[in-house]
Amino acid sequence: MPVFSIVVPVYNTEKYLDECISSILGQSFSDFELILVNDGSTDNSGNICDKYAQSDPRVRVAHTKNQGVVMARKTGVDMAVGEYVTFVDSDDWLDS
């Protein structure tokens, strides 16, 4: 079981998503799972999420119809297995 579950609700943020996900996966602490919840994006965001899930076993993806950020976060929390849950917005990034 990972220490942290990081939930990222994703909706039409393909412009920022690579930087967001890369910044999370590049942290020096690596005992976490990254849950990307694609909330019905109509751009390439869903494909970007799938690309990372295929290349890193810490990444899991849920594709849902658009229900808004609160439901996307709830979906991520329901999937989480980490001891702690935290959130990052898909148009943001984490410093190392």
Helices and strands as residue ranges (DSSP letters): E 4-10, H 14-25, E 32-39, H 45-55, E 59-64, H 69-79, E 84-87
